[in-house]
Amino acid sequence: MTHDLRELIQEVLEQGYLMSLATADSSGVWVSDVIYVHDDDLNIYWMSDPEVRHSQAVDQNNKAAGTITVSGIGEDNLGIQFEGEIERIDGPRYDLAVKHFAKRNKPEPEEDEDVLQGDSWYMLRPKKIQLTHERLFGFDKQTHEENL
């Protein structure tokens, strides 16, 4: 049976809530958990304060890695690991705010509402994604790199 890796990765992105984001700066490596949303091109977005360490690290080095895990104790392992490049996005991006509020079970924001409140949007464009889907593939990671 053939499985569409892109669709399986989309499922992980839709089911997940937190992304563990690894960045590196002049002090070394750092991992932060952020609530994310995604688009159909597998790009991952989040809001962060530009003054926190992981945001400051992006200004020094835009390469990053991360994980999103859907599984919990007693379940089949399901998640992704990825690497890519981050860019800071200017502007309020109402489209992302709507997705972000929905993910957090909050009412949809007003179009002119200041949802960022000093934060900025960031986007990670993955270059390589590895999928762990124990039910379908055991512990053999499936790698997706084409068209990313």
Backbone bond lengths (Angstrom), bond angles and torsions (degrees), N, CA, C in turn:
res aa  C-N    CA-C-N  psi(-1)  N-CA   C-N-CA  omega(-1)  CA-C   N-CA-C  phi
1 M - - - 1.448 - - 1.525 109.40 -
2 T 1.321 117.12 129.82 1.458 122.41 179.98 1.523 109.84 -92.92
3 H 1.312 115.69 137.78 1.463 121.10 179.83 1.526 108.94 -118.95
4 D 1.311 117.53 136.99 1.449 123.10 177.73 1.531 107.94 -80.64
5 L 1.342 116.61 107.20 1.459 120.21 -176.55 1.526 111.43 -61.35
6 R 1.318 117.22 -38.11 1.467 120.53 -179.99 1.533 110.36 -60.47
7 E 1.331 116.92 -43.35 1.471 120.53 177.95 1.522 111.60 -64.94
8 L 1.325 117.26 -40.69 1.467 120.82 178.93 1.530 110.79 -65.23
9 I 1.325 117.23 -38.76 1.466 121.25 176.98 1.524 109.73 -65.54
10 Q 1.331 117.06 -41.97 1.475 120.91 176.97 1.532 109.97 -58.35
11 E 1.328 117.30 -40.91 1.468 121.01 178.93 1.525 111.13 -60.96
12 V 1.333 117.27 -42.56 1.466 120.62 177.95 1.532 109.29 -62.73
13 L 1.334 116.60 -45.09 1.465 120.25 -179.90 1.532 111.18 -61.07
14 E 1.323 116.58 -38.41 1.464 120.34 -179.79 1.528 111.97 -72.45
15 Q 1.320 117.70 -37.26 1.464 120.94 -176.65 1.523 113.07 -82.08
16 G 1.328 117.39 -26.64 1.454 121.48 -177.23 1.518 112.45 -74.82
17 Y 1.322 115.51 166.74 1.457 121.90 -178.45 1.531 111.38 -129.57
18 L 1.332 116.43 -48.62 1.460 122.10 -179.17 1.514 111.10 -108.79
19 M 1.318 114.95 141.38 1.459 121.91 172.57 1.520 107.18 -112.39
20 S 1.320 117.28 132.35 1.463 121.60 169.57 1.515 106.42 -90.14
21 L 1.329 115.26 115.78 1.463 123.01 -173.84 1.512 109.72 -107.79
22 A 1.335 117.29 123.48 1.455 122.86 178.42 1.524 109.65 -104.78
23 T 1.331 115.39 124.49 1.462 121.66 177.31 1.525 107.77 -126.42
24 A 1.330 116.02 168.54 1.465 120.74 178.28 1.525 108.93 -135.42
25 D 1.335 114.62 137.65 1.456 120.47 176.21 1.532 108.46 -133.14
26 S 1.310 117.46 -169.83 1.466 120.57 -177.32 1.532 112.35 -65.13
27 S 1.321 117.60 -17.79 1.474 120.85 177.90 1.523 112.58 -90.78
28 G 1.323 117.95 -10.12 1.460 121.01 179.54 1.511 112.26 128.27
29 V 1.323 116.30 -156.32 1.466 121.43 -178.01 1.521 109.68 -93.03
30 W 1.347 115.47 155.56 1.458 121.11 -177.46 1.519 107.84 -149.96
31 V 1.334 117.16 141.46 1.461 121.81 177.47 1.530 108.75 -121.05
32 S 1.319 115.24 135.22 1.464 121.88 178.13 1.522 108.67 -134.50
33 D 1.323 116.52 144.42 1.459 121.30 173.88 1.518 109.01 -94.67
34 V 1.327 116.59 131.04 1.461 121.91 178.49 1.529 109.31 -134.18
35 I 1.318 115.75 147.11 1.461 121.47 173.09 1.519 106.65 -79.10
36 Y 1.317 117.00 130.35 1.466 120.88 -173.02 1.525 111.26 -123.04
37 V 1.322 114.21 164.21 1.455 123.28 165.91 1.530 106.00 -132.22
38 H 1.303 117.42 170.58 1.470 119.90 -176.85 1.522 109.95 -142.81
39 D 1.339 115.30 170.30 1.462 120.35 174.86 1.527 109.11 -119.90
40 D 1.314 116.57 -179.74 1.468 121.66 -176.99 1.524 113.14 -69.36
41 D 1.337 117.42 -14.55 1.463 121.38 178.34 1.529 111.95 -92.67
42 L 1.333 116.97 10.88 1.458 124.75 179.19 1.532 113.02 70.84
43 N 1.332 117.82 14.84 1.459 121.13 173.36 1.524 108.17 -75.63
44 I 1.319 116.45 145.72 1.457 122.57 -175.24 1.528 108.69 -117.85
45 Y 1.340 115.85 133.64 1.465 122.15 -175.77 1.522 110.35 -124.21
46 W 1.337 116.55 149.56 1.453 122.05 173.98 1.524 108.75 -155.72
47 M 1.329 114.35 161.61 1.459 121.87 175.31 1.520 107.98 -102.80
48 S 1.334 116.14 136.51 1.470 120.17 175.94 1.519 109.80 -149.62
49 D 1.299 113.77 155.04 1.458 121.20 173.41 1.531 107.70 -69.30
50 P 1.337 118.46 127.12 1.465 120.36 -179.51 1.534 113.72 -63.59
51 E 1.338 117.39 -13.18 1.466 120.93 -177.51 1.528 113.81 -92.27
52 V 1.355 118.76 -10.69 1.463 119.78 -179.39 1.528 110.31 -76.68
53 R 1.310 116.49 161.34 1.462 121.03 -171.44 1.528 113.22 -58.10
54 H 1.325 118.67 -46.37 1.464 118.32 -176.46 1.529 111.64 -66.30
55 S 1.321 118.03 -31.64 1.471 120.43 176.47 1.524 110.82 -72.34
56 Q 1.318 116.79 -41.61 1.464 120.69 177.61 1.534 110.29 -62.90
57 A 1.328 116.95 -36.49 1.461 120.69 -179.49 1.521 111.59 -61.83
58 V 1.335 116.29 -35.11 1.473 120.79 -179.69 1.528 110.48 -61.22
59 D 1.337 116.67 -33.96 1.464 119.92 178.22 1.530 111.79 -66.72
60 Q 1.335 116.94 -27.90 1.468 121.63 -179.91 1.525 112.19 -89.90
61 N 1.338 115.85 -35.41 1.464 120.93 -173.80 1.528 107.07 -153.93
62 N 1.319 117.38 109.79 1.471 119.57 -174.59 1.525 113.61 -84.37
63 K 1.317 118.38 2.52 1.467 120.94 176.76 1.532 108.72 -82.98
64 A 1.324 115.70 138.30 1.456 120.23 -177.38 1.521 109.71 -151.41
65 A 1.316 115.19 169.60 1.460 122.11 175.85 1.513 107.51 -140.59
66 G 1.325 116.08 163.14 1.448 118.32 179.56 1.509 112.41 -163.66
67 T 1.325 113.39 173.95 1.457 121.36 175.67 1.521 108.96 -139.44
68 I 1.313 114.46 148.96 1.458 122.46 170.19 1.516 105.47 -132.27
69 T 1.321 116.46 122.58 1.454 121.75 -178.71 1.513 108.78 -117.66
70 V 1.331 115.98 129.73 1.458 121.49 179.59 1.517 110.43 -99.32
71 S 1.309 116.94 -30.49 1.461 120.25 -173.23 1.522 112.09 -75.36
72 G 1.315 114.43 158.76 1.453 121.66 176.33 1.507 109.35 -130.30
73 I 1.311 117.30 -169.23 1.461 122.34 -178.30 1.535 109.81 -62.06
74 G 1.318 115.91 131.32 1.451 121.47 176.73 1.522 114.53 81.08
75 E 1.312 118.07 6.60 1.463 120.99 -179.88 1.521 109.35 -112.55
76 D 1.333 115.60 166.00 1.459 119.64 172.21 1.521 109.11 -65.21
77 N 1.325 116.61 140.83 1.454 121.05 178.09 1.520 109.92 -67.73
78 L 1.329 116.20 129.16 1.455 122.57 -179.65 1.517 107.90 -144.74
79 G 1.327 116.54 121.70 1.457 119.44 179.15 1.507 111.55 178.19
80 I 1.332 114.30 177.85 1.457 120.59 177.61 1.525 109.77 -132.57
81 Q 1.316 114.31 152.33 1.457 124.13 169.62 1.520 104.87 -122.02
82 F 1.332 117.38 144.46 1.455 118.63 -177.21 1.514 111.18 -153.41
83 E 1.317 114.33 161.05 1.458 122.01 172.62 1.518 107.05 -133.84
84 G 1.323 114.52 152.69 1.451 118.44 179.75 1.511 111.48 179.97
85 E 1.321 114.37 -161.65 1.459 120.83 -178.52 1.520 109.33 -121.62
86 I 1.335 114.71 143.01 1.460 122.09 -177.93 1.514 109.66 -106.81
87 E 1.322 115.40 142.75 1.456 119.90 168.89 1.521 109.18 -133.88
88 R 1.318 114.88 145.51 1.455 121.50 176.53 1.527 107.37 -82.77
89 I 1.320 116.19 137.88 1.462 121.73 -177.35 1.520 108.55 -108.32
90 D 1.316 116.13 129.33 1.460 120.73 177.55 1.521 110.47 -83.83
91 G 1.312 115.99 146.65 1.456 121.09 174.50 1.510 113.52 96.17
92 P 1.342 115.66 167.28 1.469 121.21 -172.57 1.531 115.19 -74.87
93 R 1.330 118.92 -24.27 1.465 122.82 179.66 1.528 112.43 45.43
94 Y 1.316 115.78 68.42 1.460 122.54 -179.68 1.527 111.58 -54.03
95 D 1.342 117.65 -37.42 1.470 121.16 179.75 1.527 111.48 -58.89
96 L 1.318 117.20 -40.03 1.465 120.92 178.30 1.522 111.02 -73.19
97 A 1.331 116.27 -37.07 1.471 120.54 179.64 1.527 110.64 -61.37
98 V 1.337 117.34 -40.43 1.465 120.97 179.20 1.524 109.98 -61.17
99 K 1.328 117.39 -46.67 1.473 121.37 178.22 1.526 111.11 -62.52
100 H 1.333 115.98 -42.49 1.466 121.43 -177.21 1.530 110.47 -64.77
101 F 1.323 117.18 -43.81 1.465 120.66 178.95 1.527 110.65 -65.35
102 A 1.328 117.09 -40.39 1.472 120.97 178.94 1.527 110.33 -62.16
103 K 1.326 117.08 -42.52 1.468 121.05 -179.68 1.526 110.56 -61.67
104 R 1.327 116.90 -33.74 1.470 121.90 -178.71 1.527 112.31 -91.86
105 N 1.344 116.76 10.06 1.475 122.58 -179.34 1.525 112.72 56.28
106 K 1.323 115.61 37.78 1.464 120.99 176.28 1.525 108.45 -105.22
107 P 1.341 117.99 154.23 1.464 119.44 177.50 1.527 110.84 -63.07
108 E 1.325 115.68 149.45 1.461 120.77 -179.27 1.529 110.22 -57.80
109 P 1.339 117.10 134.27 1.464 119.33 -179.09 1.527 111.41 -71.99
110 E 1.317 115.47 157.23 1.467 120.35 172.52 1.520 107.59 -70.09
111 E 1.336 116.41 149.89 1.463 119.53 -175.92 1.533 112.47 -60.97
112 D 1.327 117.68 -31.26 1.463 120.25 -179.22 1.532 112.91 -98.31
113 E 1.342 117.56 7.89 1.461 122.20 -179.83 1.533 110.18 -70.95
114 D 1.319 116.78 138.99 1.459 121.62 177.84 1.524 109.24 -83.98
115 V 1.326 116.33 82.61 1.461 120.40 -177.05 1.525 111.55 -74.30
116 L 1.300 117.77 -24.89 1.465 120.41 -177.68 1.529 112.34 -75.01
117 Q 1.303 117.50 -36.27 1.470 122.02 179.52 1.531 111.79 44.06
118 G 1.323 115.56 51.14 1.458 121.50 178.69 1.513 114.60 93.38
119 D 1.319 117.73 -14.01 1.465 121.29 177.36 1.527 109.64 -79.71
120 S 1.314 115.92 173.30 1.463 122.80 175.08 1.521 108.66 -129.08
121 W 1.312 115.78 156.43 1.459 121.37 171.29 1.526 107.93 -85.42
122 Y 1.322 115.27 145.20 1.454 122.71 174.50 1.517 107.92 -130.00
123 M 1.341 115.98 148.78 1.460 121.12 178.41 1.520 109.15 -129.07
124 L 1.320 115.66 130.96 1.460 121.39 171.93 1.522 107.14 -104.85
125 R 1.330 114.71 122.13 1.468 121.27 176.54 1.533 106.56 -100.08
126 P 1.345 117.66 106.93 1.471 119.65 -176.10 1.525 112.73 -67.33
127 K 1.322 114.98 141.45 1.469 122.08 174.12 1.523 110.36 -102.37
128 K 1.324 115.33 -27.69 1.469 121.24 -179.07 1.519 107.01 -150.24
129 I 1.335 116.50 135.13 1.460 121.92 177.68 1.524 108.13 -130.13
130 Q 1.329 116.37 131.92 1.459 121.17 173.55 1.521 108.21 -113.09
131 L 1.308 115.32 128.62 1.460 123.15 -178.93 1.518 110.12 -102.03
132 T 1.328 116.37 131.39 1.462 122.45 168.79 1.520 106.39 -108.92
133 H 1.319 115.82 118.26 1.474 121.55 -179.38 1.521 105.65 -138.10
134 E 1.330 115.81 85.67 1.464 121.20 -170.99 1.525 112.33 -58.06
135 R 1.325 118.01 -39.85 1.463 120.77 -177.62 1.533 111.36 -61.45
136 L 1.348 117.40 -37.85 1.469 120.41 -177.41 1.528 113.78 -92.20
137 F 1.354 117.24 -35.73 1.461 120.19 -169.88 1.525 114.11 -126.91
138 G 1.332 117.81 8.95 1.462 118.86 -173.67 1.520 108.69 63.56
139 F 1.321 116.63 -136.86 1.464 119.86 179.26 1.520 112.07 -101.99
140 D 1.336 117.29 16.23 1.461 121.16 175.59 1.521 108.72 -81.73
141 K 1.328 116.55 110.52 1.460 121.03 179.54 1.510 110.22 -68.09
142 Q 1.317 115.06 140.42 1.463 122.59 178.19 1.523 107.17 -105.90
143 T 1.338 117.84 127.98 1.458 121.58 -175.60 1.509 111.45 -104.45
144 H 1.332 115.09 133.19 1.472 123.15 178.70 1.517 107.67 -120.28
145 E 1.342 116.36 117.30 1.459 120.48 178.82 1.518 113.38 -129.88
146 E 1.306 118.03 -20.97 1.457 118.94 -173.71 1.526 112.17 -68.60
147 N 1.304 115.80 142.38 1.462 124.50 175.57 1.524 113.57 58.53
148 L 1.306 118.37 25.38 1.471 119.42 176.82 1.510 109.65 -94.63
